[in-house]
Amino acid sequence: MKGLKKKRRIQIIALAAVALIISTGLIGYAMRDGINFFRSPSQVLAEPPSEHETFRIGGLVEAGSLVRGQGETVSFNVTDGGGVVPVTYRGVLPDLFAEGQGMVGTGRYVNGTFEASEILAKHDESYMPKEVVDALKEQGVYKEPGAEDS
């Protein structure tokens, strides 16, 4: 009788381990398209991602680069001070989107242009996404909110 209980316990533990491995694999497979990595313009230029990879890019909208096309098509450049990436977007831009302001876009890098499917802009005077602040600090062009030029 003791041998049967021990054998049954081992079978249950093995079955639970297999179920855990399979469920972890299925969760990872389901999330593969939902995970978007953040890159700065300098990183995109240094190591261009494949055309099929969806990722987020962030930085400052370059002054003088905003061009509105026909309909809802917009193009502009995003920079982190070390690199400039052209962006195209088809849709309505957020109200707070402006040149010289922080933005984060989600999309793909195709033929040297970031084709955005979503654009997010900062939502108040002092907020900027952490990834954008880190990228700008790395390039040495980040200015603290409220800091005045001397």
Secondary structure, 3 states (H helix, E strand, C coil): CHHHHHHHHHHHHHHHHHHHHHHHHHHHHHHCCCCCEEECHHHHHHCCCCCCCCEEEEEEECCCCCEECCCCEEEEEEECCCCEEEEEEECCCCCCCCCCCEEEEEEEEECCEEEEEEEEECCCCCCCCHHHHHHHHHHCCCCCCCCCCC
